[in-house]
Amino acid sequence: MEITDSKKWFYIITAIFILVFFYMLSPILTPFLTAMLLAYIGDPVVDKLEKKFSRAVSVTITFSVLTSVFLIVGLICVPILFRQIDELISTIPELLAWAQNVLLPWISDKTGVETTQLSLTQIGKDLDLGKTSSVLAKVIASLGSSTLQIIGVIGNLFLIPVVTFYLLRDWDILVAKIGRLIPRQYLPTTTSITIECHETLGAFLKGQLVVMCVLGSIYSVGLMVVGVKFGLIIGIIAGLASIVPYMGLMVGLGIAMISAFFQFDSYLPLVWVLAIFMVGQVLEGTVLTPMLVGDKIGLHPVAVIFAVLAGGQLFGFVGILLALPIAAIVMVVLRRIHTDYKNSEFYDQSKPNEVSDHSEEGEFADQSIEKVQPEKGEVADQSIDKAKPEKGDLDHV
């Protein structure tokens, strides 16, 4: 069906209005988008539990497990994370002094590059890193400067689980109602694109994202057991960097080895750090990736990184939440455009006149004979039909 110019302008104006709407409401959209993401992740679990229990009971079980996991992780990890950030900030001046007195002269001796003009210790003094107060205290102080900010943070913390619960309960109903609103002539195409987007986004969330979380947990726990000061921070960084294959290993291992080198006097902790990352890499290659990701075609790591950075730059935290769904839609649309282009006459003008590479010679010959030579009975019937006029025609004559 041909789209008129008026419809094109309508679609363009509608898209612009939606973008402006999201941008203006971005300060209050964060809890709702977070709840939608959690409901999207938890809906498959609810559907499986629904085979044995009712929808309400299944939602209650899933919601309780998700809430418990987030509470436990928050209560255990957040205090440790803030403490390690404070230790890292207080250690930076020492690292800058070592780099100024040891690393830069060594680089100058080996390469001949003049490094006397670089003053790293002065940078540390200008930033006043050694006297920086607690990160947690700074966060509380910044929130305490405005009562409305405190109320907003507390309200969002309570709003996210409430909205998540109701979205989980009515997820299938909402999806069905949205499907009824789609114009019937666009329903097959819209359904096909939606399924492809769901498979693409689901392959990433259920695959690579889980692998990142598992690897981050392995690295963090292992490094803290060995006694590395910033084990949790390094594990989180390595887990996030695992979105690109082998990037988490290189980044995490490099930072962990440097931290352990300055912290310990013996080489045994360095061996343990190396063993932790080797175990994580072996588990990723032999267990995690084959079991969770397999041969699914999800979002490309480069596309994910660009989408998250672009979303954060344009719309802040709301843009980060919207980045993955929008990236999935864009990837599906680009794949369709690529397929249509490869199948078009513009790409290969001889393609419509040539035999497909996937068809067999015999099948094509049989099809050609059937098209050129109709069956004997059909020829006889057609000849009789042409030779004998209809009864009504004889009467008319």
Secondary structure by P-SEA (a helix, b strand, c coil): ccccaaaaaaaaaaaaaaaaaaaaacccaaaaaaaaaaaaaaaaaaaaacccccaaaaaaaaaaaaaaaaaaaaaccaaaaaaaaaaaaaaaaaaaaaaaccaaaaaaaacccccccccaaaaaaaacccccccaaaaaaaaaaccaaaaaaaaaaaaaaaaaaaaaaaaaaaaaaaaaaaccccaaaaaaaaaaaaaaaaaaaaacaaaaaaaaaaaaaaaaaaacccaaaaaaaaaaaaccccaaaaaaaaaaaaaaaaaccccaaaaaaaaaaaaaaaaaaacccccccccccccccaaaaaaaaaaaaaccaaaaaaaaaaaaaaaaaaaaaaaaaaaacccccccccccccccccaaaaaaaaaaaacccaaaaaaaaaaaacccaaaaaac
